[in-house]
């Protein structure tokens, strides 16, 4: 808690030609014309490689903002450097401060994404940090926090209770004069200020936020798996892991990257809401074509592959409830945290400190278990399936997928309830034979996309 207060509240807002003679005008004009032809020719070659897309760039202090068109990471960096000259310019996402250094990841981002340009060692001020600092300057409570920092150090538990009580009262005041039921941009313009200008409705913006979090898990898993020594040194293991990442990607397309998690218009609600409301339930390659994505979505929907976990975490009005700190005995939030990011811009910003917590840990448990099963598969191909006693042919891709990306293993918690401690639970992934139902489901999905590409 103190680390968060120190970083979020007390941190500073920043992170750290001579004239020619007239007789030379003719030759200069000729040289300029030839240079312009070279530039146009180069631009034509670049546009033939990839379509131009619009992006936005700014500096860490948000003093200026420019729109830039580019069709590659190299072009984007070059043009950004012309606006903000730096000796060693790097691009960071304004949303979360991550550095963008990969062409594939750049292509996965939507048009008009805002980047921060800074040096390699800069401490990036994210959009959330920037917005929070403005709030800090306007909020009497947060100004008092500056004055009484010594008190916070000496009485952290008392201060935490004060903050929780303040947030609860503020939330109630917002809902008393609510605009939470409004949806369209024209109805609640101030809600869309900042990073949500390109969306037409609150539900569309919240769905994109859910997709962004899930995409982050995919790139994290890809990074961890591909830098593993087994992947680098064993060709067969590398082939299996690449296949797993490919299948992850198609399953994510099938469920639209679980965009419904934060979408209040999704009719299927998480069972956790029944307890709160007392109601009954109402990239391993290039991006697939739009037609292929639709085929994959239709297949997963028809076969109910991910239905159980394709649910919303919020009520019809947009209320989210903390599912409590990690516990092997179940969910328990003693402070009863709630938030409605649909109600106000302020709540939307605060929602960013609500985390999706992996109950079975991603980097400590799930990914090491996946690598261990891949190693077992390539080292002992004659091993028998524990259920059908037949030779194994693959790992349980679907089970690992659910543990990494779905609400089977994720639960939404306030940052105070996110306990980052080592946990004893284990992954349920295993080796599969051709008779295993899970194996057949994933193989049929990959055959569907292969048939679609052929046709």
C-alpha positions in Angstrom: 0.0 0.0 0.0 2.8 2.4 1.0 4.7 1.6 -2.2 1.6 2.4 -4.2 1.0 5.7 -2.3 4.6 6.7 -2.7 4.7 5.9 -6.5 1.2 7.2 -7.4 0.7 10.2 -5.1 4.1 11.4 -4.2 5.9 10.8 -7.5 6.7 13.8 -9.7 4.8 14.1 -13.0 7.8 13.6 -15.2 9.9 10.4 -15.2 12.5 11.4 -15.9 21.4 26.9 -44.1 23.6 29.7 -45.6 22.2 31.5 -48.6 23.4 30.7 -52.1 24.3 33.1 -55.0 21.6 33.6 -57.7 23.6 31.8 -60.3 23.4 28.6 -58.2 19.6 28.7 -58.1 19.1 26.6 -61.3 21.4 23.7 -60.1 19.9 23.8 -56.6 16.4 23.5 -58.0 17.5 20.6 -60.1 19.0 18.9 -57.1 15.9 19.5 -55.0 13.7 18.0 -57.8 15.9 14.9 -57.9 15.8 14.6 -54.1 12.0 14.9 -54.1 11.7 12.2 -56.7 13.9 9.9 -54.6 11.7 10.6 -51.5 8.5 10.0 -53.5 10.0 6.8 -55.0 11.0 5.6 -51.5 7.6 6.4 -50.1 5.9 4.5 -53.0 8.0 1.4 -52.2 7.1 1.6 -48.5 3.4 2.0 -49.1 3.5 -1.0 -51.4 4.8 -3.1 -48.4 2.2 -2.1 -45.9 -0.7 0.4 -45.8 -0.2 3.7 -44.0 -1.8 4.1 -40.6 -2.3 7.1 -38.4 -0.7 7.4 -34.9 -0.2 10.1 -32.4 3.0 11.1 -30.6 3.7 13.3 -27.6 6.4 13.9 -25.0 6.5 12.8 -21.4 5.1 16.1 -20.2 2.3 16.2 -22.9 3.5 19.7 -24.0 2.8 18.9 -27.7 0.9 16.3 -29.7 1.3 15.4 -33.4 -0.5 13.1 -35.8 1.9 10.8 -37.8 1.2 8.4 -40.7 3.5 5.4 -40.9 3.5 1.8 -42.3 6.4 0.5 -40.2 8.0 0.9 -36.9 11.1 2.3 -38.5 9.1 5.0 -40.3 7.2 5.8 -37.2 10.4 6.3 -35.2 12.0 8.4 -37.9 9.0 10.7 -38.2 8.6 11.0 -34.4 12.3 12.0 -34.2 11.6 14.8 -36.6 9.0 16.2 -34.2 10.9 15.5 -31.0 14.7 15.4 -31.8 16.4 13.0 -29.4 19.8 11.2 -29.7 18.3 7.8 -28.9 14.5 8.0 -29.3 12.2 5.1 -28.1 8.5 4.7 -28.4 6.3 3.9 -25.3 2.6 3.3 -25.1 0.9 6.2 -23.3 -1.7 3.8 -21.9 0.7 1.6 -19.8 4.3 2.8 -20.5 5.4 -0.4 -22.3 8.1 0.1 -25.0 7.1 -0.8 -28.5 10.0 -2.4 -30.3 8.3 -5.1 -32.2 6.8 -4.8 -35.7 4.1 -7.4 -35.1 3.0 -5.8 -31.8 2.8 -2.4 -33.5 0.5 -3.9 -36.1 -1.8 -5.3 -33.4 -2.4 -1.8 -32.0 -5.4 0.2 -33.2 -5.0 3.3 -35.4 -4.6 6.6 -33.6 -2.8 4.9 -30.7 -0.9 7.5 -28.6 2.9 7.0 -28.1 5.3 8.8 -25.7 8.7 9.6 -27.2 11.6 9.5 -24.7 15.1 8.2 -24.2 15.9 4.6 -23.3 16.3 5.3 -19.5 13.3 7.6 -19.1 10.7 6.9 -16.4 7.4 7.1 -18.4 4.4 9.1 -17.1 1.5 7.0 -18.3 -2.0 8.3 -19.0 -3.1 7.1 -15.6 -0.2 8.8 -13.9 -0.8 12.0 -15.8 -4.6 12.0 -15.0 -3.9 11.1 -11.4 -1.4 14.0 -11.0 -4.1 16.4 -12.3 -6.5 15.0 -9.8 -3.9 15.3 -7.0 -3.6 19.0 -7.8 -7.3 19.6 -7.6 -8.2 17.2 -4.7 -8.0 18.7 -1.1 -7.7 15.2 0.3 -4.7 14.3 -1.9 -3.0 17.7 -1.1 -3.4 16.9 2.6 -1.6 13.6 1.9 1.5 15.6 0.8 1.5 17.4 4.1 0.9 14.4 6.3 3.2 12.0 4.6 5.0 11.3 7.9 1.7 10.3 9.4 1.1 7.9 6.5 4.5 6.3 7.2 3.8 5.8 10.9 0.1 4.7 10.6 -0.3 2.9 7.2 -3.4 0.8 8.3 -5.3 3.8 9.6 -4.5 5.8 6.4 -5.7 2.9 4.3 -9.0 2.7 6.1 -9.4 6.5 5.6 -8.8 6.2 1.8 -11.2 3.2 1.5 -13.9 5.2 3.3 -13.3 8.2 1.1 -13.5 6.2 -2.1 -16.7 4.5 -0.9 -18.4 7.8 -0.1 -17.2 9.3 -3.3 -18.6 6.4 -5.3 -22.0 6.8 -3.5 -22.1 10.5 -4.4 -21.3 9.7 -8.0 -24.1 7.2 -8.2 -26.6 9.6 -6.5 -26.1 12.0 -9.4 -25.3 9.3 -11.9 -24.8 9.3 -15.7 -23.9 5.6 -15.5 -27.0 4.6 -17.6 -25.9 6.8 -20.5 -24.0 4.9 -23.3 -23.3 7.0 -26.4 -20.5 9.6 -26.8 -23.0 12.3 -27.6 -24.8 11.7 -24.3 -21.8 11.9 -21.9 -19.0 13.7 -23.8 -16.7 14.2 -20.8 -16.5 10.4 -20.2 -14.7 10.0 -23.5 -12.1 12.7 -23.0 -8.5 11.4 -23.1 -7.9 7.9 -24.6 -11.5 7.1 -25.5 -12.3 9.7 -28.2 -12.3 7.2 -31.0 -15.1 5.1 -29.5 -18.8 5.7 -30.1 -20.1 4.0 -26.9 -18.9 3.2 -23.3 -19.4 -0.5 -23.9 -17.1 -0.4 -27.0 -14.4 1.4 -25.0 -14.7 -1.0 -22.0 -14.6 -4.0 -24.4 -11.4 -2.7 -25.8 -9.9 -2.4 -22.3 -10.7 -6.0 -21.6 -9.1 -7.0 -24.9 -6.0 -5.0 -24.1 -5.4 -6.8 -20.8 -5.9 -10.2 -22.5 -3.6 -9.3 -25.4 -1.0 -8.4 -22.8 -1.2 -12.0 -21.3 -0.6 -13.4 -24.8 2.5 -11.4 -25.5 3.8 -12.1 -22.0 3.3 -15.8 -22.5 4.9 -15.6 -25.9 7.9 -13.8 -24.6 8.5 -16.2 -21.7 8.1 -19.3 -23.9 10.3 -18.2 -26.8 13.2 -17.2 -24.6 13.2 -20.5 -22.7 16.3 -22.6 -23.3 14.2 -25.5 -24.5 12.7 -23.4 -27.2 16.1 -22.1 -28.4 18.0 -25.5 -28.3 15.4 -28.1 -29.3 13.9 -27.9 -32.8 11.0 -30.3 -32.0 10.1 -28.4 -28.8 10.3 -25.1 -30.8 7.8 -26.6 -33.3 5.4 -27.7 -30.5 5.5 -24.3 -28.7 5.0 -22.4 -32.0 1.9 -24.6 -32.6 0.6 -23.9 -29.1 1.0 -20.1 -29.6 -0.8 -20.4 -32.9 -3.7 -22.3 -31.3 -3.9 -19.8 -28.4 -4.2 -17.0 -31.0 -7.1 -18.7 -32.8 -8.9 -19.5 -29.6 -8.5 -15.8 -28.6 -10.0 -14.8 -31.9 -12.9 -17.2 -31.3 -13.8 -15.5 -28.0 -13.0 -12.0 -29.3 -10.1 -11.8 -26.7 -12.8 -12.0 -23.9 -14.0 -8.5 -24.7 -17.3 -9.3 -22.9 -15.6 -9.3 -19.5 -16.0 -5.6 -19.0 -19.1 -5.1 -21.3 -22.3 -4.5 -19.3 -24.5 -5.3 -22.3 -23.3 -8.9 -22.4 -26.3 -11.0 -21.3 -24.2 -13.8 -19.8 -23.1 -12.8 -16.3 -20.4 -14.3 -14.1 -21.9 -16.5 -11.4 -20.1 -14.3 -8.8 -22.7 -11.6 -9.5 -25.5 -13.8 -8.4 -24.0 -13.8 -4.9 -23.6 -9.9 -5.0 -27.0 -9.1 -6.6 -29.1 -12.0 -5.5 -30.3 -12.6 -9.1 -30.4 -15.6 -11.3 -28.1 -15.7 -14.3 -29.6 -13.9 -17.2 0.0 -13.6 -32.6 2.3 -16.6 -33.9 1.9 -15.3 -37.5 0.1 -12.6 -39.5 -3.4 -11.6 -38.5 -6.2 -13.7 -40.1 -8.5 -12.2 -42.6 -11.9 -10.7 -41.4 -13.7 -13.6 -43.1 -11.5 -16.2 -41.3 -12.0 -14.5 -37.9 -15.7 -14.7 -38.4 -15.5 -18.4 -39.3 -13.5 -19.1 -36.1 -16.0 -17.1 -34.0 -18.9 -19.0 -35.5 -17.3 -22.3 -34.8 -16.5 -21.6 -31.2 -20.0 -20.3 -30.6 -21.7 -23.3 -32.3 -19.6 -25.8 -30.3 -19.9 -23.9 -27.0 -16.1 -24.2 -26.5 -15.7 -21.2 -24.3 -19.3 -20.3 -23.3 -18.8 -21.0 -19.6 -16.1 -18.4 -19.3 -17.4 -15.9 -22.0 -19.3 -13.8 -19.4 -19.4 -10.3 -18.0 -18.0 -9.3 -14.6 -20.4 -6.3 -14.2 -24.1 -5.7 -13.6 -26.4 -4.3 -16.3 -25.7 -0.8 -14.9 -21.9 -1.4 -14.9 -21.2 -2.1 -11.2 -18.0 -4.2 -10.6 -17.4 -6.0 -7.3 -14.0 -7.0 -5.9 -13.7 -10.8 -5.7 -11.3 -10.6 -2.8 -7.7 -11.4 -2.0 -6.2 -14.8 -3.0 -7.4 -17.6 -0.8 -7.4 -21.3 -1.2 -10.7 -21.4 0.7 -12.6 -19.1 -1.8 -13.4 -15.5 -2.4 -13.6 -12.9 0.4 -13.3 -9.1 0.2 -13.5 -7.8 3.7 -13.7 -4.2 2.5 -16.5 -4.7 0.0 -14.8 -2.8 -2.8 -17.1 -1.7 -5.7 -16.8 0.6 -8.6 -18.8 1.6 -11.7 -16.4 2.9 -14.4 -19.4 3.6 -16.6 -20.5 6.4 -14.2 -17.8 9.0 -14.6 -14.4 9.7 -16.2 -12.9 9.7 -12.7 -14.2 6.2 -12.0 -12.9 5.0 -15.4 -9.4 6.1 -14.4 -9.6 4.5 -10.9 -10.7 1.3 -12.5 -7.2 0.9 -13.9 -5.9 -0.1 -10.5 -8.3 -3.0 -10.4 -6.3 -6.1 -11.4 -7.1 -9.4 -13.0 -5.4 -11.8 -10.6 -4.1 -15.2 -11.8 -5.1 -17.6 -9.0 -2.7 -20.2 -10.6 0.3 -18.0 -11.2 1.2 -17.3 -14.8 5.0 -17.1 -14.8 5.7 -19.2 -11.7 3.4 -22.1 -12.4 1.4 -22.2 -15.7 4.2 -21.5 -18.2 6.8 -23.7 -16.4 4.3 -26.5 -16.3 3.6 -26.0 -20.1 7.3 -26.1 -20.9 7.8 -29.3 -18.7 5.0 -31.1 -20.6 6.5 -30.0 -24.0 9.8 -31.4 -22.9 8.2 -34.7 -21.8 6.3 -34.9 -25.1 9.5 -34.5 -27.3 11.7 -36.6 -25.0 9.4 -39.5 -24.4 7.0 -39.7 -27.4 6.0 -43.3 -26.4 4.4 -42.2 -23.2 0.8 -43.3 -22.7 -2.2 -41.0 -21.9 -3.3 -41.3 -18.3 -6.9 -41.6 -19.3 -7.0 -43.7 -22.5 -3.7 -45.5 -22.2 -2.8 -44.5 -25.8 0.3 -42.8 -27.1 0.4 -39.0 -26.4 0.4 -36.6 -29.3 0.0 -33.1 -27.8 -0.3 -31.1 -24.6 -3.7 -29.8 -23.2 -3.7 -26.5 -25.1 -7.3 -25.7 -24.1 -6.6 -26.2 -20.4 -3.5 -23.9 -20.5 -5.5 -21.4 -22.6 -8.2 -21.2 -19.9 -5.7 -20.9 -17.1 -3.8 -18.0 -18.9 -6.7 -16.0 -20.4 -10.1 -16.8 -18.9 -12.1 -16.2 -15.8 -11.7 -19.9 -14.9 -8.4 -18.8 -13.3 -8.7 -14.9 -13.3 -10.6 -12.9 -10.8 -11.1 -9.1 -10.6 -9.7 -7.5 -7.4 -9.0 -4.0 -6.1 -5.3 -3.3 -5.9 -5.4 -3.5 -2.1 -6.7 -7.1 -2.4 -4.1 -8.2 -4.9 -1.7 -10.2 -2.8 1.4 -11.1 -4.8 2.5 -14.0 -2.8 3.9 -17.4 -3.8 1.0 -19.9 -4.1 0.8 -23.6 -3.7 -1.8 -24.4 -6.4 -0.7 -26.2 -9.5 -1.6 -26.1 -13.2 -4.1 -28.8 -14.5 -2.4 -29.1 -17.9 -1.4 -32.6 -19.1 -0.4 -34.7 -22.1 -3.2 -35.8 -24.5 -3.8 -38.7 -26.9 -6.1 -38.5 -30.0 -9.0 -39.9 -28.0 -9.0 -37.0 -25.5 -12.0 -34.7 -26.0 -10.0 -31.6 -25.5 -7.5 -32.6 -28.2 -10.3 -33.2 -30.7 -11.9 -29.8 -30.1 -8.7 -27.9 -30.7 -7.8 -29.9 -33.8 -11.3 -29.4 -35.3 -10.9 -25.6 -34.8 -7.5 -25.6 -36.6 -9.0 -27.7 -39.4 -11.8 -25.2 -39.8 -9.4 -22.3 -40.2 -7.2 -24.4 -42.6 -10.3 -25.3 -44.8 -11.3 -21.7 -44.8 -7.8 -20.6 -46.0 -7.9 -23.2 -48.7 -11.3 -22.2 -50.0 
